[in-house]
C-alpha cells in the first residue's frame, strides 16, 4: 500500500492536466490590481508586511491608542508565508518568553472572531507530543512543568492514553507523551485578515500592492519610506517583511542587519478519510519522527522538518507573492515514511497536494524583534522559525508595547535584535546555519548543546594553542570560548558526543579544574568580554557615566567599580566593571553578548560632543583570568613588582610589564570570588604572555581551565550573571546588590527614582540561592535552569542558573522568589522572613527535590573565612 501511495503521488506530479490546472491557479492569483486610494504624505508609523506579524503589530498599536499608522503590503494581505502556514497554535515551548507569546496568541485568536465578526477557523483541538525515547520524555516533562506553573493545563500521559485521544496513531514504539488540551487550530490567513480588519476600524490605513524600496534616515533616525507609489514621511518604521526582511534591511540609506534566511518547508494535504477525521481531534507532534499531523477538512495535513533542508533565495530573489514552490517528492519521502509508520491506516488515503513554501529561520531558532542598534525608530519583527501563527499575536503585542511605552511588559532579551552583530549577517553564514537550525526544531536539545555551523568566526589569538591542549569549545556571540580541557588519554570523540539530562561525562574534568582554581592556579581565556574605552578632553566622560551608571565612578585613578547600567525602572540593561584609567578616561568591561546592546544604549544616551569619545576595543585586548591562591606568586615573579594586598588591593587596576610585554592592564578581580587577577593584554603580546604565565606557573601547579569551572565557582558564591539571572526587569535591590548603588552620590542617575521607591516600599521578588538536599548527583536528573521553585507547596518562581558545587558537593540553584496572596493572587512584598521561614522544593522534570534557601549576602557555607574584600567582589560576574 506504501507503493500505491507513492505511485499515486508520482501520477499527480507527472499528470500534464494537473500541472496545467496548478499553473493556471498560480497565474490568476498574481494578477495585479489598481490602486484606488492614494498614499498619505505622512504618518507616525509605517509597517511593511501584511502577514500575521505585520497585522498583529498594527492591531496592537491601534489598541494602545496609536492611530496614525500605515500598513503596506507588496502583494495582498496574508498572501505570503502566512497563507501557507499549517495553522497549528502550540504553547509547548521550552523558552519562557516564547511560551508566553504562544499562550497570549491562543487567547487572542479565541476571541478574535467575536471581536471582528470574521471567521478565523479557531478550533480548540489540543495537541499530543510523542516521545520515542526516555530522553525525549524527560524533555517533555520539563516543558510540562513550565506549562503547568504558567496555568496552562498539561499532563504527561501513557501511550495507551495517547491512542485513546487519537485512535489512528501507532503507539508500539512510544514511551510516553505530553497532552496539552488547550492548543488549537486556526486559518492563518483569516486570523491575519481579522487583525487587519480590527486595526482598520481603529484608524490604521492599509495599502496592498505597494512595495517599500528603502527607508529614509537622517542623523541616525527614521524620517520616512520610499515606495513604488511615492514617499511617506514617518517617525517609526516596522520591518515585518518576513523572508524579505534581510534585503529590506540592507536597502535603506543606513543599513540594518537582520539575520534571517529562508528554507523550503513541505507538507501534504489529503482527501477526506472514508470516515472523515473530526476537526476537533488532537494535533500530533512526533519530534523523533520529525513530523506533525493535524486534521484538515476530513483528511490530514502533515509536514515536518527534515535533516537535510533546502535553503532558498540566498541570492536575494524577490517576488510579489509567495507561490507554491516546486514539488519534491524524493526530498519529502523520509517524512512521508515517518507519517505512515505513525499512522499506518493512512496507506490507501489519496493525496490532494504537496505544498512547498518558504519559511524564514534565524541563526539561533528564536525570532527577532526590537529596535535597530544603528537607526532609531527602525523596529523589526521577523524570523518566526515556522512558528509565526503561534508567536504572531504575542510578538505583535510585545513589539507594540516596546514602541509605545519604550519597553515591553516582559523580558524579551532572548529575542532582541541586538543579541546579533553584523558578523551573523553573512549570506554564507546564514545559508549554512539555517541548514542546521531547521532540523534542530525537532532534534532533542539536551542542556548546553552547541551549534556546529558558522564556528571559528571570532577567536582569541590563543585559539590554536588552547585547541592543541585539549580545549573543547562553545560559542557566544560568534566568539569561541573554552568549556573545559580534556586531559591526555581521554576519548575526545566519545566525550563530545555525550549528551544527557543526567550527570555529564565532563563532571570529573571540570571538578579537577575547580580544585586547581581553589588550591593552586588556573588560566581561563576570557577574551570574548566586551570592552569599551570612554574618554573626554574635560570632565564630560565622568559626568556622563555618573548619570548612566548606578554606582559612584568618581573614584581615585586605578580603582575598579562594579556597577549596573540601569533603565528608568531600575532594571539592569548591563552589569559591568569600569576601571578609571586616568581622570578623563575609563575602561569598561561587559558580558560578551552586550557588545551591540551596550554600544547602542550608550550611543543613544551620551551627549553628541566632539570632546567625548567612545571606542569598542574588544578586539584589541586578549583577556586572561589568573585564578587561585598561587596567582599572586606567578604574577609577582613575571612582573618583578610587589603584588601583595598592600601594594595591589582588591578592585584595583594598574598597567604593568609581564615578561617582556609592556602595557598589560592588570586588575585584582577574577569574577569568581577566588583570589587572582584579570590580565588585559594587547593582542600582539597575547601568545608571549600566555607562554610566560604557563612556564612560570608550572612549579605552582598551573593548568588551563574553562567556562564550566568558572560557572560552578560563580554560582556557589551566589554571583549573578547578566542575561540569565539579571535582566531589564531585575533591579539591584531585588538581588542584594545595593552596594553597587550610590543613591546619594551627589547627582541624579537613570533608575534612581525607581530604586528609592523600592528602598522605601520593599521588593516583590528576591534573588535566592537554593542548595538541593535530597538530590543524588549520580542517579537523579540534574537541574540546569528554568526549573519551578515551590515554597510550602506553592509555586513562587523559577531558577535562573544551576551548577554543581564541588566545594559543597551539592547542586546549587539560583532564582527569584515571589510572594502572592493565596486568596486574591495579589503580589506582596518579599521579606527576609518570608524567604527564611519557607520549606522549598525544586521541580526537575516533574520530580520535586527539597532545597535550603539562602539570601545574599549569606553567612559562609565554606570552611575558610571570606575576607571583606572578597565579599565586595561577590555581586558581580561576567560570562
MOCOR-V469136 format. One record per residue. N is the residue number from 0. BURIAL is 1 if it has 9 or more other C-alpha atoms within 8 Angstrom, else 0. Layout:
# MOCOR-V469136
n->N burial->BURIAL
n->N burial->BURIAL
This chain:
# MOCOR-V469136
n->0 burial->0
n->1 burial->0
n->2 burial->0
n->3 burial->1
n->4 burial->1
n->5 burial->0
n->6 burial->0
n->7 burial->1
n->8 burial->1
n->9 burial->0
n->10 burial->0
n->11 burial->0
n->12 burial->1
n->13 burial->0
n->14 burial->0
n->15 burial->0
n->16 burial->0
n->17 burial->1
n->18 burial->1
n->19 burial->0
n->20 burial->0
n->21 burial->0
n->22 burial->0
n->23 burial->0
n->24 burial->0
n->25 burial->1
n->26 burial->0
n->27 burial->0
n->28 burial->0
n->29 burial->0
n->30 burial->0
n->31 burial->0
n->32 burial->0
n->33 burial->0
n->34 burial->0
n->35 burial->0
n->36 burial->0
n->37 burial->0
n->38 burial->0
n->39 burial->0
n->40 burial->0
n->41 burial->0
n->42 burial->1
n->43 burial->1
n->44 burial->1
n->45 burial->1
n->46 burial->1
n->47 burial->1
n->48 burial->1
n->49 burial->1
n->50 burial->1
n->51 burial->1
n->52 burial->1
n->53 burial->1
n->54 burial->1
n->55 burial->1
n->56 burial->1
n->57 burial->1
n->58 burial->1
n->59 burial->1
n->60 burial->1
n->61 burial->1
n->62 burial->1
n->63 burial->1
n->64 burial->0
n->65 burial->1
n->66 burial->1
n->67 burial->1
n->68 burial->1
n->69 burial->1
n->70 burial->1
n->71 burial->1
n->72 burial->1
n->73 burial->1
n->74 burial->1
n->75 burial->1
n->76 burial->1
n->77 burial->1
n->78 burial->1
n->79 burial->1
n->80 burial->1
n->81 burial->1
n->82 burial->1
n->83 burial->1
n->84 burial->1
n->85 burial->0
n->86 burial->1
n->87 burial->1
n->88 burial->1
n->89 burial->1
n->90 burial->1
n->91 burial->1
n->92 burial->1
n->93 burial->0
n->94 burial->0
n->95 burial->0
n->96 burial->1
n->97 burial->1
n->98 burial->1
n->99 burial->1
n->100 burial->1
n->101 burial->1
n->102 burial->1
n->103 burial->1
n->104 burial->1
n->105 burial->1
n->106 burial->0
n->107 burial->1
n->108 burial->1
n->109 burial->0
n->110 burial->0
n->111 burial->1
n->112 burial->1
n->113 burial->0
n->114 burial->0
n->115 burial->1
n->116 burial->0
n->117 burial->1
n->118 burial->0
n->119 burial->1
n->120 burial->0
n->121 burial->1
n->122 burial->1
n->123 burial->1
n->124 burial->1
n->125 burial->1
n->126 burial->1
n->127 burial->1
n->128 burial->1
n->129 burial->1
n->130 burial->1
n->131 burial->1
n->132 burial->0
n->133 burial->0
n->134 burial->1
n->135 burial->1
n->136 burial->1
n->137 burial->1
n->138 burial->1
n->139 burial->1
n->140 burial->1
n->141 burial->1
n->142 burial->1
n->143 burial->1
n->144 burial->1
n->145 burial->1
n->146 burial->1
n->147 burial->1
n->148 burial->1
n->149 burial->0
n->150 burial->0
n->151 burial->1
n->152 burial->1
n->153 burial->1
n->154 burial->0
n->155 burial->1
n->156 burial->1
n->157 burial->1
n->158 burial->1
n->159 burial->0
n->160 burial->0
n->161 burial->1
n->162 burial->1
n->163 burial->0
n->164 burial->0
n->165 burial->1
n->166 burial->0
n->167 burial->0
n->168 burial->1
n->169 burial->1
n->170 burial->1
n->171 burial->0
n->172 burial->0
n->173 burial->1
n->174 burial->1
n->175 burial->1
n->176 burial->1
n->177 burial->1
n->178 burial->1
n->179 burial->1
n->180 burial->1
n->181 burial->1
n->182 burial->1
n->183 burial->1
n->184 burial->1
n->185 burial->1
n->186 burial->1
n->187 burial->1
n->188 burial->1
n->189 burial->1
n->190 burial->1
n->191 burial->1
n->192 burial->1
n->193 burial->1
n->194 burial->1
n->195 burial->1
n->196 burial->1
n->197 burial->1
n->198 burial->1
n->199 burial->1
n->200 burial->0
n->201 burial->1
n->202 burial->1
n->203 burial->1
n->204 burial->0
n->205 burial->1
n->206 burial->1
n->207 burial->1
n->208 burial->1
n->209 burial->1
n->210 burial->1
n->211 burial->1
n->212 burial->1
n->213 burial->1
n->214 burial->1
n->215 burial->1
n->216 burial->1
n->217 burial->0
n->218 burial->0
n->219 burial->1
n->220 burial->1
n->221 burial->1
n->222 burial->1
n->223 burial->1
n->224 burial->1
n->225 burial->1
n->226 burial->1
n->227 burial->0
n->228 burial->0
n->229 burial->0
n->230 burial->1
n->231 burial->1
n->232 burial->1
n->233 burial->1
n->234 burial->1
n->235 burial->1
n->236 burial->1
n->237 burial->1
n->238 burial->1
n->239 burial->1
n->240 burial->1
n->241 burial->1
n->242 burial->1
n->243 burial->0
n->244 burial->1
n->245 burial->1
n->246 burial->0
n->247 burial->1
n->248 burial->1
n->249 burial->1
n->250 burial->1
n->251 burial->1
n->252 burial->0
n->253 burial->1
n->254 burial->0
n->255 burial->1
n->256 burial->1
n->257 burial->1
n->258 burial->1
n->259 burial->1
n->260 burial->1
n->261 burial->1
n->262 burial->1
n->263 burial->1
n->264 burial->1
n->265 burial->1
n->266 burial->1
n->267 burial->1
n->268 burial->1
n->269 burial->1
n->270 burial->1
n->271 burial->1
n->272 burial->1
n->273 burial->0
n->274 burial->0
n->275 burial->1
n->276 burial->1
n->277 burial->0
n->278 burial->1
n->279 burial->0
n->280 burial->1
n->281 burial->1
n->282 burial->1
n->283 burial->1
n->284 burial->1
n->285 burial->1
n->286 burial->1
n->287 burial->1
n->288 burial->0
n->289 burial->1
n->290 burial->1
n->291 burial->1
n->292 burial->1
n->293 burial->1
n->294 burial->1
n->295 burial->1
n->296 burial->1
n->297 burial->1
n->298 burial->1
n->299 burial->1
n->300 burial->1
n->301 burial->1
n->302 burial->1
n->303 burial->1
n->304 burial->1
n->305 burial->1
n->306 burial->0
n->307 burial->0
n->308 burial->1
n->309 burial->0
n->310 burial->1
n->311 burial->1
n->312 burial->1
n->313 burial->1
n->314 burial->0
n->315 burial->0
n->316 burial->0
n->317 burial->0
n->318 burial->0
n->319 burial->0
n->320 burial->1
n->321 burial->1
n->322 burial->0
n->323 burial->0
n->324 burial->0
n->325 burial->0
n->326 burial->0
n->327 burial->0
n->328 burial->0
n->329 burial->0
n->330 burial->0
n->331 burial->1
n->332 burial->0
n->333 burial->0
n->334 burial->1
n->335 burial->0
n->336 burial->0
n->337 burial->1
n->338 burial->1
n->339 burial->1
n->340 burial->0
n->341 burial->1
n->342 burial->1
n->343 burial->1
n->344 burial->0
n->345 burial->0
n->346 burial->1
n->347 burial->1
n->348 burial->1
n->349 burial->0
n->350 burial->1
n->351 burial->0
n->352 burial->0
n->353 burial->1
n->354 burial->1
n->355 burial->1
n->356 burial->1
n->357 burial->1
n->358 burial->1
n->359 burial->1
n->360 burial->1
n->361 burial->1
n->362 burial->1
n->363 burial->0
n->364 burial->1
n->365 burial->1
n->366 burial->1
n->367 burial->1
n->368 burial->1
n->369 burial->1
n->370 burial->1
n->371 burial->1
n->372 burial->1
n->373 burial->0
n->374 burial->1
n->375 burial->1
n->376 burial->1
n->377 burial->1
n->378 burial->1
n->379 burial->1
n->380 burial->1
n->381 burial->1
n->382 burial->1
n->383 burial->1
n->384 burial->1
n->385 burial->0
n->386 burial->0
n->387 burial->1
n->388 burial->1
n->389 burial->1
n->390 burial->1
n->391 burial->1
n->392 burial->1
n->393 burial->1
n->394 burial->1
n->395 burial->1
n->396 burial->1
n->397 burial->1
n->398 burial->1
n->399 burial->1
n->400 burial->1
n->401 burial->1
n->402 burial->0
n->403 burial->1
n->404 burial->0
n->405 burial->0
n->406 burial->0
n->407 burial->1
n->408 burial->0
n->409 burial->0
n->410 burial->1
n->411 burial->0
n->412 burial->0
n->413 burial->0
n->414 burial->1
n->415 burial->1
n->416 burial->1
n->417 burial->1
n->418 burial->1
n->419 burial->1
n->420 burial->1
n->421 burial->0
n->422 burial->0
n->423 burial->1
n->424 burial->1
n->425 burial->0
n->426 burial->0
n->427 burial->0
n->428 burial->1
n->429 burial->1
n->430 burial->1
n->431 burial->1
n->432 burial->1
n->433 burial->1
n->434 burial->1
n->435 burial->1
n->436 burial->1
n->437 burial->1
n->438 burial->1
n->439 burial->1
n->440 burial->0
n->441 burial->1
n->442 burial->1
n->443 burial->0
n->444 burial->0
n->445 burial->1
n->446 burial->0
n->447 burial->0
n->448 burial->0
n->449 burial->0
n->450 burial->0
n->451 burial->0
n->452 burial->0
n->453 burial->1
n->454 burial->1
n->455 burial->0
n->456 burial->0
n->457 burial->0
n->458 burial->1
n->459 burial->1
n->460 burial->1
n->461 burial->1
n->462 burial->0
n->463 burial->0
n->464 burial->0
n->465 burial->1
n->466 burial->1
n->467 burial->0
n->468 burial->0
n->469 burial->1
n->470 burial->1
n->471 burial->1
n->472 burial->1
n->473 burial->1
n->474 burial->1
n->475 burial->1
n->476 burial->1
n->477 burial->1
n->478 burial->1
n->479 burial->1
n->480 burial->1
n->481 burial->1
n->482 burial->1
n->483 burial->1
n->484 burial->1
n->485 burial->1
n->486 burial->0
n->487 burial->0
n->488 burial->0
n->489 burial->0
n->490 burial->0
n->491 burial->0
n->492 burial->0
n->493 burial->0
n->494 burial->1
n->495 burial->0
n->496 burial->0
n->497 burial->0
n->498 burial->0
n->499 burial->1
n->500 burial->1
n->501 burial->1
n->502 burial->1
n->503 burial->1
n->504 burial->0
n->505 burial->0
n->506 burial->0
n->507 burial->0
n->508 burial->1
n->509 burial->1
n->510 burial->1
n->511 burial->0
n->512 burial->1
n->513 burial->1
n->514 burial->1
n->515 burial->1
n->516 burial->1
n->517 burial->1
n->518 burial->1
n->519 burial->1
n->520 burial->1
n->521 burial->1
n->522 burial->1
n->523 burial->1
n->524 burial->1
n->525 burial->1
n->526 burial->1
n->527 burial->1
n->528 burial->1
n->529 burial->1
n->530 burial->1
n->531 burial->1
n->532 burial->1
n->533 burial->1
n->534 burial->1
n->535 burial->1
n->536 burial->0
n->537 burial->0
n->538 burial->0
n->539 burial->1
n->540 burial->1
n->541 burial->1
n->542 burial->0
n->543 burial->1
n->544 burial->1
n->545 burial->1
n->546 burial->1
n->547 burial->1
n->548 burial->1
n->549 burial->1
n->550 burial->1
n->551 burial->1
n->552 burial->1
n->553 burial->0
n->554 burial->0
n->555 burial->0
n->556 burial->0
n->557 burial->1
n->558 burial->1
n->559 burial->1
n->560 burial->1
n->561 burial->1
n->562 burial->1
n->563 burial->1
n->564 burial->1
n->565 burial->1
n->566 burial->1
n->567 burial->1
n->568 burial->1
n->569 burial->1
n->570 burial->1
n->571 burial->1
n->572 burial->1
n->573 burial->1
n->574 burial->1
n->575 burial->1
n->576 burial->1
n->577 burial->1
n->578 burial->1
n->579 burial->1
n->580 burial->1
n->581 burial->0
n->582 burial->0
n->583 burial->1
n->584 burial->1
n->585 burial->1
n->586 burial->1
n->587 burial->1
n->588 burial->1
n->589 burial->1
n->590 burial->1
n->591 burial->1
n->592 burial->1
n->593 burial->1
n->594 burial->1
n->595 burial->1
n->596 burial->1
n->597 burial->1
n->598 burial->1
n->599 burial->1
n->600 burial->0
n->601 burial->0
n->602 burial->0
n->603 burial->0
n->604 burial->0
n->605 burial->0
n->606 burial->0
n->607 burial->0
n->608 burial->0
n->609 burial->0
n->610 burial->0
n->611 burial->1
n->612 burial->0
n->613 burial->0
n->614 burial->0
n->615 burial->1
n->616 burial->1
n->617 burial->1
n->618 burial->0
n->619 burial->0
n->620 burial->1
n->621 burial->1
n->622 burial->1
n->623 burial->1
n->624 burial->1
n->625 burial->1
n->626 burial->1
n->627 burial->1
n->628 burial->1
n->629 burial->1
n->630 burial->1
n->631 burial->1
n->632 burial->0
n->633 burial->1
n->634 burial->1
n->635 burial->1
n->636 burial->1
n->637 burial->1
n->638 burial->1
n->639 burial->0
n->640 burial->0
n->641 burial->0
n->642 burial->1
n->643 burial->0
n->644 burial->0
n->645 burial->0
n->646 burial->0
n->647 burial->1
n->648 burial->1
n->649 burial->1
n->650 burial->1
n->651 burial->1
n->652 burial->1
n->653 burial->0
n->654 burial->1
n->655 burial->1
n->656 burial->1
n->657 burial->1
n->658 burial->1
n->659 burial->0
n->660 burial->1
n->661 burial->0
n->662 burial->1
n->663 burial->1
n->664 burial->1
n->665 burial->1
n->666 burial->1
n->667 burial->1
n->668 burial->1
n->669 burial->1
n->670 burial->1
n->671 burial->1
n->672 burial->1
n->673 burial->1
n->674 burial->1
n->675 burial->1
n->676 burial->1
n->677 burial->1
n->678 burial->1
n->679 burial->1
n->680 burial->1
n->681 burial->1
n->682 burial->1
n->683 burial->0
n->684 burial->1
n->685 burial->1
n->686 burial->1
n->687 burial->1
n->688 burial->1
n->689 burial->0
n->690 burial->0
n->691 burial->1
n->692 burial->1
n->693 burial->1
n->694 burial->0
n->695 burial->1
n->696 burial->1
n->697 burial->0
n->698 burial->0
n->699 burial->1
n->700 burial->1
n->701 burial->1
n->702 burial->1
n->703 burial->1
n->704 burial->1
n->705 burial->1
n->706 burial->1
n->707 burial->1
n->708 burial->1
n->709 burial->1
n->710 burial->1
n->711 burial->1
n->712 burial->1
n->713 burial->1
n->714 burial->1
n->715 burial->1
n->716 burial->1
n->717 burial->1
n->718 burial->1
n->719 burial->1
n->720 burial->1
n->721 burial->1
n->722 burial->0
n->723 burial->0
n->724 burial->1
n->725 burial->1
n->726 burial->1
n->727 burial->1
n->728 burial->1
n->729 burial->1
n->730 burial->1
n->731 burial->1
n->732 burial->1
n->733 burial->1
n->734 burial->1
n->735 burial->1
n->736 burial->1
n->737 burial->0
n->738 burial->0
n->739 burial->1
n->740 burial->1
n->741 burial->1
n->742 burial->0
n->743 burial->0
n->744 burial->0
n->745 burial->0
n->746 burial->0
n->747 burial->0
n->748 burial->1
n->749 burial->1
n->750 burial->1
n->751 burial->1
n->752 burial->1
n->753 burial->1
n->754 burial->1
n->755 burial->1
n->756 burial->1
n->757 burial->1
n->758 burial->1
n->759 burial->0
n->760 burial->0
n->761 burial->1
n->762 burial->1
n->763 burial->1
n->764 burial->1
n->765 burial->1
n->766 burial->1
n->767 burial->1
n->768 burial->1
n->769 burial->1
n->770 burial->1
n->771 burial->1
n->772 burial->1
n->773 burial->0
n->774 burial->1
n->775 burial->0
n->776 burial->1
n->777 burial->0
n->778 burial->0
n->779 burial->0
n->780 burial->1
n->781 burial->1
n->782 burial->1
n->783 burial->1
n->784 burial->1
n->785 burial->1
n->786 burial->1
n->787 burial->1
n->788 burial->1
n->789 burial->1
n->790 burial->1
n->791 burial->0
n->792 burial->0
n->793 burial->0
n->794 burial->1
n->795 burial->1
n->796 burial->1
n->797 burial->1
n->798 burial->1
n->799 burial->1
n->800 burial->1
n->801 burial->1
n->802 burial->1
n->803 burial->1
n->804 burial->1
n->805 burial->1
n->806 burial->0
n->807 burial->0
n->808 burial->0
n->809 burial->1
n->810 burial->1
n->811 burial->1
n->812 burial->1
n->813 burial->1
n->814 burial->1
n->815 burial->1
n->816 burial->1
n->817 burial->1
n->818 burial->1
n->819 burial->1
n->820 burial->1
n->821 burial->0
n->822 burial->0
n->823 burial->0
n->824 burial->0
n->825 burial->0
n->826 burial->1
n->827 burial->1
n->828 burial->1
n->829 burial->1
n->830 burial->0
n->831 burial->0
n->832 burial->0
n->833 burial->0
n->834 burial->1
n->835 burial->0
n->836 burial->0
n->837 burial->0
n->838 burial->1
n->839 burial->1
n->840 burial->1
n->841 burial->1
n->842 burial->1
n->843 burial->1
n->844 burial->1
n->845 burial->1
n->846 burial->0
n->847 burial->0
n->848 burial->1
n->849 burial->1
n->850 burial->1
n->851 burial->1
n->852 burial->1
n->853 burial->1
n->854 burial->1
n->855 burial->1
n->856 burial->0
n->857 burial->0
n->858 burial->0
n->859 burial->0
n->860 burial->0
n->861 burial->0
n->862 burial->0
n->863 burial->0
n->864 burial->0
n->865 burial->0
n->866 burial->0
n->867 burial->0
n->868 burial->0
n->869 burial->1
n->870 burial->1
n->871 burial->0
n->872 burial->1
n->873 burial->1
n->874 burial->1
n->875 burial->1
n->876 burial->1
n->877 burial->1
n->878 burial->0
